[in-house]
């Protein structure tokens, strides 16, 4: 898939990077997609944790490592402002 050259992709893997998510605050439309962590088991009653969340607007796309930021209060605060 090719994104328009006007869309900048950000990789968010630590709390310092989370500051860039401010670019989504106040956007009229925000798209969201999630990828789940692989897990072992027979598939019955197995739930995998979300590993990556992608959030994007018309100008920015963010790939957020939720495993690295699992306990981040900074990420929680920014996400509350966005949504």
PyMOL commands that set and color helices and strands:
alter all, ss='L'
color gray80, all
select helices_A, chain A and resi 17-24+73-82
alter helices_A, ss='H'
color red, helices_A
select strands_A, chain A and resi 8-12+31-36+50-56+60-65
alter strands_A, ss='S'
color yellow, strands_A
deselect
rebuild
show_as cartoon
